[in-house]
Amino acid sequence: MKSILSFSLNGAPVEVLVKTTDTLLDVLRESLGYTGAKRGCDAGDCGACTVIVDGLAIRACLAIALTMSGKEVVTIEGLGKQGDLHPLQKAFHQHGAHQCGFCTSGMIVSAKTLLDKIPNPSQDEIVEYMSGNICRCGTYVEVAEAIQAVSGGKE
Amino acid sequence: MTEYVGKPMPRYQGLGEVTGTATYVDDVQYPGMLYVKVLRSPVARGTVKGLDFSDTLKVPGVVGVLTADDIPGVNIYGVYGDQLVLNPQDLRYKGEPIAAVVGRDEDAAQAGVEAVKLDVEELTPVFDMFEAMKPDAPIVRPGTTSNLFEYDEQGTTTRIIKLGDVEAGLKEADHIVEGRYIEAIQDHAAMEPQVSVALIDDAGRLTIHTHSQCLNYHLAQLCPVFGLSQSKINYLGGRVGGGYGGKNEINCDHIAGLAALKFCAPVKYRLTRQEDLAYTGKRGAWVFDYKTGVMNDGRIVASHIKEYHDSGAYCGFSPYGTEKCGMFASGPYNIPNILIEANTIFTNRYPSISMRGYSVLNGQVAADVQMSRIAEKLGMDPWELRFINAWRDGDMGASRYVVDGVGALEAMKRAAGMAGIELPDKLLQMSSRSR
């Protein structure tokens, strides 16, 4: 049994057929081909699937797709692209805040919502806010540096 | 060249990572793609008595099953060529693949796995290395008589590294310090779970999208399984979502490839996080027994080390890891008399594989905890004990290599500085260039 889900994805309206058990991550990755959000744990623990829904960072793997009806969803693909990078994307790249890259899109999306909320975060606020995004390569120091570099609109 | 050395550079392919366009294996999709789930051993040791897929084939969405009989080449892979792709008979660890179910989606394939009528006779397993070495222990490898890896055709099970005369050294010593060090298993837990996508491409080749950390090495293991030459396999790698040694082992490529060949369709086989943690290779457990002879002035004169490495149910990387570990288990210290005895032991655990600083660090961690224990026993500052014994240029290591360009003392001085520890002048004056 499938239903039609309508929502806004990176500023454009989309309609897609979904099962009641599909998560937002299933729909983004498998149905719509937006693979920037990663399936790391599929259980809400790692943060690799972080996307923005109506301005809030959420775990796409825990969100039932049908609850997204009428909402505004922004993924890493909506922040910027090659040739037109978001300042955070530029800073992550310049500061080497990514190694294998699998956690990176979730990190950048989380960082975006942090700076929307606190434009000039302290180191402690960055560490606290980003604690839900796990990086197994250990880029945490560089992630904090990249966020500091962008905060306050310095970059 | 000098404009690059020592300076941070933007990461190659990094723009794809920050924009979300980098293509990892699970990001690859094909129309009509089928999905695999694997039937795994429910017991740590047992014998398959019955395997019936009649209910599985009735599950809606199930396309078919894959068993050992479907393998066009040989049912063997692994670094030491001792692992079965699909094991229809003598199960050696919990989670060992028995057969695979292919479905139109993962839910169907999983329902198919759950519908298999599997009859297994459970046998007593052995999980502890020291239990496994006892003469009456359950035998992990059917057809053998012991749980120790044989390093040659004469049946040598203990690798020995010898320098000087350890017995004479221990006799000469003012103090003997003994210690046992136990290192537990560790999982790589890469952010990207294990996954593979396989299909037959427009040139008729078997194409596999892989996150392998060692493409040529794995290709050499996969060719005999598929019964294909290397020119018939397009093994596409390059993007690894974290490996740390965990993707030096084939977990999905063989099964995805076999399914693509049998069902002539694109196939994805991916592990859930739970499956990845439960069923993929680990850094195996190690146990070390140290017996060190030391003089009143802190000079170490003899080190006798017994090393035990848990290989799990198959070789994995372990026999090699045991040897490599032994070569470094006496630490970066100048010790004139060394005896290292190393064993690789089979148990009914998951096969052990490589991981970050593989096997070298395991011995060095034990060696340096032993150093701290020796310092405590002598009432000596542990920095001083390490400075006295650290390698200088021209010293000889356990396996008779003469060390050159040594930096142990300089590294320790810098580490102490960074940690805010003030070292006494007599240590600061020491140099790796002379003793």
Interface residues (C-beta under 8 A of the other chain):
Chain A: R29 E30 G33 Y34 T35 G36 A37 K38 R39 G40 C41 D42 A43 D45 C46 A48 T75 I76 E77 L79 G80 K81 Q82 L85 Q89 K90 F92 H93 Q94 G96 H98 Q99 C100 G101 F102 C103 T104 S105 I108 I134 C135 R136 C137
Chain B: P8 P10 R11 Q13 G14 L15 G16 E17 V18 T19 G20 T21 A22 T23 Y24 D26 D27 Q29 H188 A189 A190 M191 E192 P193 V240 G241 G242 G243 Y244 T272 R273
